[in-house]
């Protein structure tokens, strides 16, 4: 298994660095004859791209995607997938590598500088190279293709916590997610986040966040027991996103404080013959297999490591020094992680659908 590839039947390999000429991915295993044009992908990339508000990095990237292989004109004249590898390319347009010259020999605390240098004997100090959140644009592009494979599934994400500040779930409105720069479903919390993050940004610091992804329309049966559990693969995919330090499904860690009768999702008979669950503490997955309820996953994103505040560190020789990271960085990288989380969930679900179909035939 390549260190740059994830998935089984629906496989994604990403490539490129933050300050290289381009980033992109190769998607293998997409079924043929699925309508696909660049516009199907661009809308999701536009949600993730930088520079859309003062609360994200001011790096200016259009994130324009090009499909280089894997599609052609189909029988009805539309562009469709051919069943062969789909290569997607996104050119980098606004690199400022000079911003990083002063830290070329220093390790940024909380960043991957030290570990990359230790493992490979070389690191890309220009924005972190592969460890940069820039890589996630390729994941979002792949996720757009994954959604085309499972059109019956609706995948939506939202920011539900910034720092120690939680949203009020009684105010939850999915439409509100599209109306504020934080992907926040609570308009009251979104207004408070604006003041809160402004102060953090002006202070030269950063803050973490918690994101929630909900997938509706996943039929009961997708997934597998033990080593291919749907929740395990979702957790792995979300944990692979840059800066993610924790993942939970359903009640997650809160389940430890519940009694057995509180946590059990009781069942009754439905009018259509399908079971009706009275709660969803399991987050839509039992025994590694989907129950048919909404799949709910949350992940925690740490504060951006690149900040203007002086931090103690060492250089490549081990000498003690101090570091200030200049350049353009997100004061809360969790904001733009919402479309990335959606994409990773889409990729896992598309892969699980193809594997389920291969095993049971439907």
Secondary structure, DSSP 8 states (H G I E B T S, - for coil): --TTEE-SSSEEEEEE-TTSSEEEEEEE---SS-B--HHHHHHHHHHH-S-SSTTS--------EEE-SSEEE-TTSSEEE-SS-EEEEEE-----GGGGGGGTTB--TTSSHHHHHHHHS---TTTTGGGSGGGHHHHHHHHHHHHHHTTT-EEEEEEEEETTEE--GGG--GGGGGGSTT-BS-HHHHHHHHHHHHHHHHTT----EEEEEEEE---TT-B-SGGG-HHHHHHHHHHTSTTEEEEEETTGGGGGGS-HHHHS--EEE-TTSSEEES--TTTTEETTEE-SS-EEEEEEE---S--SS-EEEEBTT--EEEE---S---S-TTTTHHHHHHHHHHHHHHHHHHHHHHHH--
